[in-house]
Amino acid sequence: VQLQASGGGLVQAGGSLRLSCAVSGSIASINRMGWYRQAPGKLRELVATIIEGGITSYADFVKGRFTISRDNAKKMVFLQMTSLKPEDTAVYYCNARNTYVMTDFWGQGTQVTVSS
């Protein structure tokens, strides 16, 4: 499984960005897609996930501001980010997981910088 994330950039506080993740390869075993982020000096943290049936889950710090979605036909996963805050600044990573055997695949990350 290969993941290619894009869409990061520099935005002012209160602004919006949409991250995209292109998924390729053998994805039959993947049953969960997600976005993580890692700020400088901090551990990588889960931001949002989407599973079969389109069921989504969000970290408390992004609830109501971020929306994860997917386009199965195009093999794409998206993260719409609104009302961005400086503390959202991080490298955002796309993740694909097989939850039965806990196998993870990662994209290269895309930088999101929110200025105050």
OpenMM code with the backbone's topology and positions (N, CA, C; nanometers):
from openmm import Vec3, app, unit

residues = "VAL GLN LEU GLN ALA SER GLY GLY GLY LEU VAL GLN ALA GLY GLY SER LEU ARG LEU SER CYS ALA VAL SER GLY SER ILE ALA SER ILE ASN ARG MET GLY TRP TYR ARG GLN ALA PRO GLY LYS LEU ARG GLU LEU VAL ALA THR ILE ILE GLU GLY GLY ILE THR SER TYR ALA ASP PHE VAL LYS GLY ARG PHE THR ILE SER ARG ASP ASN ALA LYS LYS MET VAL PHE LEU GLN MET THR SER LEU LYS PRO GLU ASP THR ALA VAL TYR TYR CYS ASN ALA ARG ASN THR TYR VAL MET THR ASP PHE TRP GLY GLN GLY THR GLN VAL THR VAL SER SER".split()
positions = [
    Vec3(0.0855, -0.1185, 0.0000),
    Vec3(0.0000, 0.0000, 0.0000),
    Vec3(0.0893, 0.1238, 0.0000),
    Vec3(0.0607, 0.2158, -0.0912),
    Vec3(0.1348, 0.3421, -0.0970),
    Vec3(0.0373, 0.4577, -0.0759),
    Vec3(0.0836, 0.5544, 0.0005),
    Vec3(0.0011, 0.6702, 0.0328),
    Vec3(0.0753, 0.7970, -0.0053),
    Vec3(0.0065, 0.8874, -0.0708),
    Vec3(0.0659, 1.0145, -0.1126),
    Vec3(-0.0213, 1.1271, -0.0618),
    Vec3(0.0294, 1.1988, 0.0384),
    Vec3(-0.0461, 1.3095, 0.0964),
    Vec3(-0.0087, 1.4406, 0.0292),
    Vec3(-0.1045, 1.5296, 0.0215),
    Vec3(-0.0807, 1.6619, -0.0367),
    Vec3(-0.1815, 1.7606, 0.0194),
    Vec3(-0.1597, 1.8885, -0.0092),
    Vec3(-0.2558, 1.9910, 0.0286),
    Vec3(-0.2154, 2.0782, 0.1446),
    Vec3(-0.1018, 2.0485, 0.2062),
    Vec3(-0.0575, 2.1320, 0.3168),
    Vec3(-0.0130, 2.2690, 0.2689),
    Vec3(0.0143, 2.3563, 0.3649),
    Vec3(0.0595, 2.4894, 0.3293),
    Vec3(0.0553, 2.5823, 0.4482),
    Vec3(0.0704, 2.7104, 0.4169),
    Vec3(0.0683, 2.8151, 0.5189),
    Vec3(-0.0663, 2.8871, 0.5125),
    Vec3(-0.1308, 2.9004, 0.6261),
    Vec3(-0.2610, 2.9653, 0.6308),
    Vec3(-0.2707, 3.0463, 0.7595),
    Vec3(-0.3488, 3.1509, 0.7563),
    Vec3(-0.3696, 3.2318, 0.8757),
    Vec3(-0.4698, 3.1656, 0.9691),
    Vec3(-0.4603, 3.1977, 1.0950),
    Vec3(-0.5555, 3.1452, 1.1917),
    Vec3(-0.6979, 3.1798, 1.1478),
    Vec3(-0.7851, 3.0815, 1.1622),
    Vec3(-0.9227, 3.0982, 1.1167),
    Vec3(-0.9468, 3.0507, 0.9747),
    Vec3(-0.8396, 3.0222, 0.9046),
    Vec3(-0.8508, 2.9787, 0.7661),
    Vec3(-0.8782, 2.8302, 0.7527),
    Vec3(-0.8773, 2.7850, 0.6266),
    Vec3(-0.9105, 2.6458, 0.5956),
    Vec3(-0.8077, 2.5858, 0.5003),
    Vec3(-0.7940, 2.4565, 0.5092),
    Vec3(-0.7117, 2.3788, 0.4159),
    Vec3(-0.7785, 2.2439, 0.3955),
    Vec3(-0.7535, 2.1857, 0.2796),
    Vec3(-0.8032, 2.0515, 0.2525),
    Vec3(-0.6858, 1.9629, 0.2165),
    Vec3(-0.6633, 1.8621, 0.2973),
    Vec3(-0.5587, 1.7656, 0.2697),
    Vec3(-0.6158, 1.6491, 0.1897),
    Vec3(-0.5329, 1.5969, 0.1013),
    Vec3(-0.5721, 1.4824, 0.0196),
    Vec3(-0.4708, 1.3707, 0.0368),
    Vec3(-0.5189, 1.2478, 0.0268),
    Vec3(-0.4324, 1.1311, 0.0344),
    Vec3(-0.4721, 1.0352, -0.0764),
    Vec3(-0.3801, 1.0115, -0.1677),
    Vec3(-0.4033, 0.9157, -0.2758),
    Vec3(-0.3525, 0.7792, -0.2314),
    Vec3(-0.4366, 0.6802, -0.2453),
    Vec3(-0.4054, 0.5448, -0.1997),
    Vec3(-0.3867, 0.4546, -0.3208),
    Vec3(-0.2804, 0.3761, -0.3206),
    Vec3(-0.2572, 0.2829, -0.4302),
    Vec3(-0.1992, 0.1533, -0.3752),
    Vec3(-0.1939, 0.0531, -0.4637),
    Vec3(-0.1409, -0.0758, -0.4223),
    Vec3(-0.2504, -0.1702, -0.3784),
    Vec3(-0.2098, -0.2710, -0.3024),
    Vec3(-0.3018, -0.3755, -0.2578),
    Vec3(-0.3767, -0.3288, -0.1337),
    Vec3(-0.4970, -0.2791, -0.1541),
    Vec3(-0.5709, -0.2175, -0.0439),
    Vec3(-0.6841, -0.3049, 0.0080),
    Vec3(-0.6924, -0.4277, -0.0409),
    Vec3(-0.8036, -0.5138, -0.0019),
    Vec3(-0.8074, -0.5384, 0.1484),
    Vec3(-0.6909, -0.5377, 0.2118),
    Vec3(-0.6855, -0.5684, 0.3544),
    Vec3(-0.7037, -0.4454, 0.4431),
    Vec3(-0.7105, -0.3270, 0.3813),
    Vec3(-0.7211, -0.2039, 0.4590),
    Vec3(-0.8660, -0.1810, 0.4989),
    Vec3(-0.8905, -0.1648, 0.6279),
    Vec3(-1.0272, -0.1396, 0.6720),
    Vec3(-1.0405, -0.0124, 0.7544),
    Vec3(-0.9330, 0.0627, 0.7676),
    Vec3(-0.9398, 0.1908, 0.8349),
    Vec3(-0.8413, 0.2881, 0.7733),
    Vec3(-0.8880, 0.4078, 0.7455),
    Vec3(-0.8024, 0.5161, 0.6979),
    Vec3(-0.8042, 0.6280, 0.8008),
    Vec3(-0.6921, 0.6961, 0.8128),
    Vec3(-0.6890, 0.8021, 0.9123),
    Vec3(-0.5855, 0.9084, 0.8809),
    Vec3(-0.5939, 1.0145, 0.9591),
    Vec3(-0.4951, 1.1210, 0.9549),
    Vec3(-0.4361, 1.1362, 1.0953),
    Vec3(-0.3044, 1.1479, 1.0987),
    Vec3(-0.2322, 1.1754, 1.2215),
    Vec3(-0.1554, 1.3065, 1.2016),
    Vec3(-0.1053, 1.3610, 1.3095),
    Vec3(-0.0200, 1.4773, 1.2974),
    Vec3(0.0912, 1.4726, 1.4019),
    Vec3(0.1996, 1.5397, 1.3696),
    Vec3(0.3116, 1.5458, 1.4618),
    Vec3(0.3707, 1.6857, 1.4586),
    Vec3(0.3630, 1.7516, 1.5725),
    Vec3(0.4228, 1.8847, 1.5870),
    Vec3(0.5659, 1.8690, 1.6372),
    Vec3(0.6503, 1.9693, 1.6147),
    Vec3(0.7900, 1.9611, 1.6593),
    Vec3(0.7999, 1.9331, 1.8088),
    Vec3(0.8791, 1.8325, 1.8436),
    Vec3(0.9004, 1.7991, 1.9834),
    Vec3(0.7879, 1.7236, 2.0486),
    Vec3(0.6885, 1.6855, 1.9708),
    Vec3(0.5733, 1.6138, 2.0267),
    Vec3(0.5562, 1.4785, 1.9596),
    Vec3(0.4817, 1.3919, 2.0250),
    Vec3(0.4520, 1.2615, 1.9695),
    Vec3(0.3472, 1.2732, 1.8591),
    Vec3(0.3497, 1.1784, 1.7695),
    Vec3(0.2471, 1.1738, 1.6660),
    Vec3(0.1129, 1.1425, 1.7319),
    Vec3(0.0079, 1.2138, 1.6906),
    Vec3(-0.1235, 1.1942, 1.7507),
    Vec3(-0.2297, 1.1738, 1.6447),
    Vec3(-0.3301, 1.0966, 1.6830),
    Vec3(-0.4398, 1.0664, 1.5924),
    Vec3(-0.5321, 1.1872, 1.5809),
    Vec3(-0.5689, 1.2180, 1.4575),
    Vec3(-0.6581, 1.3311, 1.4320),
    Vec3(-0.7987, 1.2826, 1.3983),
    Vec3(-0.8085, 1.1916, 1.3015),
    Vec3(-0.9397, 1.1453, 1.2575),
    Vec3(-0.9260, 1.0122, 1.1856),
    Vec3(-1.0322, 0.9328, 1.1908),
    Vec3(-1.0353, 0.8054, 1.1194),
    Vec3(-1.1689, 0.7869, 1.0502),
    Vec3(-1.1663, 0.7011, 0.9479),
    Vec3(-1.2891, 0.6635, 0.8788),
    Vec3(-1.2808, 0.5154, 0.8469),
    Vec3(-1.3901, 0.4430, 0.8761),
    Vec3(-1.3922, 0.2982, 0.8538),
    Vec3(-1.5051, 0.2607, 0.7599),
    Vec3(-1.5211, 0.1322, 0.7376),
    Vec3(-1.6272, 0.0841, 0.6501),
    Vec3(-1.7625, 0.1395, 0.6930),
    Vec3(-1.8406, 0.1750, 0.5929),
    Vec3(-1.9705, 0.2344, 0.6222),
    Vec3(-1.9617, 0.3841, 0.6393),
    Vec3(-1.8406, 0.4364, 0.6262),
    Vec3(-1.8230, 0.5809, 0.6381),
    Vec3(-1.8287, 0.6324, 0.7799),
    Vec3(-1.8119, 0.5434, 0.8766),
    Vec3(-1.8153, 0.5856, 1.0170),
    Vec3(-1.6868, 0.6595, 1.0510),
    Vec3(-1.7028, 0.7769, 1.1084),
    Vec3(-1.5876, 0.8619, 1.1371),
    Vec3(-1.5671, 0.8803, 1.2871),
    Vec3(-1.4449, 0.9141, 1.3202),
    Vec3(-1.4104, 0.9410, 1.4597),
    Vec3(-1.3072, 1.0524, 1.4618),
    Vec3(-1.3150, 1.1392, 1.5632),
    Vec3(-1.2273, 1.2552, 1.5696),
    Vec3(-1.1672, 1.2725, 1.7082),
    Vec3(-1.0450, 1.3253, 1.7097),
    Vec3(-0.9870, 1.3674, 1.8364),
    Vec3(-1.0655, 1.4869, 1.8875),
    Vec3(-1.0730, 1.4988, 2.0185),
    Vec3(-1.1513, 1.6082, 2.0766),
    Vec3(-1.1042, 1.7448, 2.0285),
    Vec3(-0.9736, 1.7580, 2.0053),
    Vec3(-0.9204, 1.8905, 1.9720),
    Vec3(-0.9537, 1.9341, 1.8296),
    Vec3(-1.0145, 1.8482, 1.7490),
    Vec3(-1.0547, 1.8892, 1.6145),
    Vec3(-1.2038, 1.8729, 1.5884),
    Vec3(-1.2761, 1.8190, 1.6838),
    Vec3(-1.4198, 1.7982, 1.6642),
    Vec3(-1.4896, 1.9288, 1.6312),
    Vec3(-1.5724, 1.9234, 1.5304),
    Vec3(-1.6454, 2.0421, 1.4882),
    Vec3(-1.5687, 2.1309, 1.3932),
    Vec3(-1.4386, 2.1041, 1.3741),
    Vec3(-1.3568, 2.1869, 1.2845),
    Vec3(-1.3037, 2.1083, 1.1651),
    Vec3(-1.2725, 1.9817, 1.1861),
    Vec3(-1.2156, 1.8982, 1.0798),
    Vec3(-1.3180, 1.7933, 1.0369),
    Vec3(-1.3107, 1.7568, 0.9089),
    Vec3(-1.3979, 1.6522, 0.8561),
    Vec3(-1.3163, 1.5579, 0.7690),
    Vec3(-1.3212, 1.4297, 0.8018),
    Vec3(-1.2555, 1.3287, 0.7189),
    Vec3(-1.3578, 1.2668, 0.6260),
    Vec3(-1.3152, 1.2415, 0.5037),
    Vec3(-1.4051, 1.1802, 0.4061),
    Vec3(-1.3219, 1.0976, 0.3091),
    Vec3(-1.3898, 1.0224, 0.2249),
    Vec3(-1.3171, 0.9407, 0.1288),
    Vec3(-1.3979, 0.9273, 0.0009),
    Vec3(-1.3268, 0.8990, -0.1047),
    Vec3(-1.3865, 0.8697, -0.2343),
    Vec3(-1.3316, 0.7335, -0.2744),
    Vec3(-1.4103, 0.6289, -0.2530),
    Vec3(-1.3607, 0.4933, -0.2786),
    Vec3(-1.3290, 0.4716, -0.4263),
    Vec3(-1.4080, 0.5293, -0.5119),
    Vec3(-1.3866, 0.5098, -0.6559),
    Vec3(-1.2524, 0.5667, -0.7001),
    Vec3(-1.2156, 0.6810, -0.6408),
    Vec3(-1.0891, 0.7453, -0.6778),
    Vec3(-0.9754, 0.7056, -0.5847),
    Vec3(-1.0064, 0.6242, -0.4831),
    Vec3(-0.9066, 0.5816, -0.3844),
    Vec3(-0.8389, 0.7032, -0.3205),
    Vec3(-0.9220, 0.7906, -0.2709),
    Vec3(-0.8731, 0.9134, -0.2087),
    Vec3(-0.9343, 0.9282, -0.0698),
    Vec3(-0.8580, 0.9862, 0.0204),
    Vec3(-0.9069, 1.0224, 0.1530),
    Vec3(-0.8751, 1.1703, 0.1741),
    Vec3(-0.9679, 1.2402, 0.2356),
    Vec3(-0.9528, 1.3844, 0.2512),
    Vec3(-0.9659, 1.4247, 0.3979),
    Vec3(-0.9045, 1.5373, 0.4293),
    Vec3(-0.9232, 1.5986, 0.5611),
    Vec3(-0.9508, 1.7468, 0.5373),
    Vec3(-1.0760, 1.7847, 0.5541),
    Vec3(-1.1127, 1.9251, 0.5430),
    Vec3(-1.0927, 1.9888, 0.6793),
    Vec3(-1.0091, 2.0910, 0.6828),
    Vec3(-0.9753, 2.1578, 0.8087),
    Vec3(-1.0243, 2.3019, 0.8033),
    Vec3(-1.1054, 2.3393, 0.8989),
    Vec3(-1.1564, 2.4757, 0.9066),
    Vec3(-1.1252, 2.5345, 1.0439),
    Vec3(-1.1430, 2.6646, 1.0550),
    Vec3(-1.1169, 2.7343, 1.1814),
    Vec3(-0.9818, 2.6942, 1.2389),
    Vec3(-0.8824, 2.6960, 1.1530),
    Vec3(-0.7499, 2.6500, 1.1940),
    Vec3(-0.6895, 2.7415, 1.3002),
    Vec3(-0.6137, 2.6781, 1.3903),
    Vec3(-0.5495, 2.7481, 1.5002),
    Vec3(-0.3978, 2.7283, 1.4897),
    Vec3(-0.3213, 2.8188, 1.5472),
    Vec3(-0.1747, 2.8002, 1.5446),
    Vec3(-0.1321, 2.6650, 1.6019),
    Vec3(-0.2053, 2.6144, 1.6993),
    Vec3(-0.1688, 2.4851, 1.7585),
    Vec3(-0.1982, 2.3667, 1.6665),
    Vec3(-0.2621, 2.3918, 1.5531),
    Vec3(-0.2815, 2.2869, 1.4527),
    Vec3(-0.1571, 2.2694, 1.3652),
    Vec3(-0.0602, 2.3564, 1.3824),
    Vec3(0.0626, 2.3477, 1.3044),
    Vec3(0.1332, 2.2153, 1.3316),
    Vec3(0.1599, 2.1403, 1.2246),
    Vec3(0.2203, 2.0080, 1.2385),
    Vec3(0.2424, 1.9500, 1.0998),
    Vec3(0.3142, 1.8400, 1.0964),
    Vec3(0.3176, 1.7586, 0.9753),
    Vec3(0.2029, 1.6589, 0.9862),
    Vec3(0.1205, 1.6546, 0.8843),
    Vec3(0.0044, 1.5677, 0.8824),
    Vec3(0.0338, 1.4445, 0.7962),
    Vec3(0.0025, 1.3288, 0.8533),
    Vec3(0.0316, 1.2026, 0.7870),
    Vec3(-0.0965, 1.1252, 0.7582),
    Vec3(-0.1031, 1.0726, 0.6393),
    Vec3(-0.2111, 0.9816, 0.6028),
    Vec3(-0.1734, 0.8407, 0.6488),
    Vec3(-0.2706, 0.7675, 0.6989),
    Vec3(-0.2466, 0.6331, 0.7521),
    Vec3(-0.3501, 0.5366, 0.6995),
    Vec3(-0.3030, 0.4177, 0.6646),
    Vec3(-0.3918, 0.3082, 0.6268),
    Vec3(-0.3642, 0.1920, 0.7214),
    Vec3(-0.4698, 0.1324, 0.7725),
    Vec3(-0.4503, 0.0276, 0.8725),
    Vec3(-0.5388, -0.0939, 0.8460),
    Vec3(-0.4782, -0.2101, 0.8708),
    Vec3(-0.5535, -0.3339, 0.8811),
    Vec3(-0.5693, -0.3589, 1.0306),
    Vec3(-0.6898, -0.3354, 1.0823),
    Vec3(-0.7093, -0.3417, 1.2268),
    Vec3(-0.7088, -0.4842, 1.2814),
    Vec3(-0.7203, -0.5831, 1.1938),
    Vec3(-0.7217, -0.7223, 1.2422),
    Vec3(-0.5820, -0.7687, 1.2804),
    Vec3(-0.4828, -0.7249, 1.2049),
    Vec3(-0.3440, -0.7632, 1.2338),
    Vec3(-0.2609, -0.6432, 1.2738),
    Vec3(-0.3258, -0.5269, 1.2864),
    Vec3(-0.2606, -0.4040, 1.3299),
    Vec3(-0.1380, -0.3723, 1.2453),
    Vec3(-0.1586, -0.3736, 1.1166),
    Vec3(-0.0538, -0.3345, 1.0219),
    Vec3(-0.0827, -0.1946, 0.9728),
    Vec3(0.0186, -0.1084, 0.9795),
    Vec3(0.0041, 0.0315, 0.9392),
    Vec3(0.0888, 0.0640, 0.8164),
    Vec3(0.0327, 0.1510, 0.7340),
    Vec3(0.1046, 0.2075, 0.6206),
    Vec3(0.0969, 0.3599, 0.6346),
    Vec3(0.2080, 0.4272, 0.5979),
    Vec3(0.2131, 0.5715, 0.6157),
    Vec3(0.2511, 0.6430, 0.4869),
    Vec3(0.1947, 0.7611, 0.4709),
    Vec3(0.2378, 0.8500, 0.3649),
    Vec3(0.3560, 0.9317, 0.4123),
    Vec3(0.4040, 1.0212, 0.3263),
    Vec3(0.5264, 1.0958, 0.3555),
    Vec3(0.5026, 1.2177, 0.4424),
    Vec3(0.3785, 1.2569, 0.4626),
    Vec3(0.3494, 1.3732, 0.5445),
    Vec3(0.3422, 1.5006, 0.4631),
    Vec3(0.2576, 1.5907, 0.5079),
    Vec3(0.2458, 1.7218, 0.4446),
    Vec3(0.2397, 1.8269, 0.5552),
    Vec3(0.3173, 1.9326, 0.5380),
    Vec3(0.3312, 2.0344, 0.6422),
    Vec3(0.2125, 2.1308, 0.6400),
    Vec3(0.1548, 2.1520, 0.7571),
    Vec3(0.0508, 2.2531, 0.7748),
    Vec3(0.1021, 2.3536, 0.8771),
    Vec3(0.1054, 2.4794, 0.8374),
    Vec3(0.1515, 2.5854, 0.9262),
    Vec3(0.0418, 2.6908, 0.9369),
    Vec3(0.0014, 2.7181, 1.0601),
    Vec3(-0.1041, 2.8162, 1.0845),
    Vec3(-0.0427, 2.9344, 1.1590),
    Vec3(-0.0482, 3.0494, 1.0967),
    Vec3(0.0098, 3.1694, 1.1574),
    Vec3(-0.0949, 3.2449, 1.2378),
    Vec3(-0.0506, 3.3103, 1.3425),
    Vec3(-0.1439, 3.3835, 1.4301),
    Vec3(-0.1603, 3.5279, 1.3858),
] * unit.nanometer
topology = app.Topology()
chain = topology.addChain("A")
for resn in residues:
    res = topology.addResidue(resn, chain)
    for name in ("N", "CA", "C"):
        topology.addAtom(name, app.Element.getBySymbol(name[0]), res)
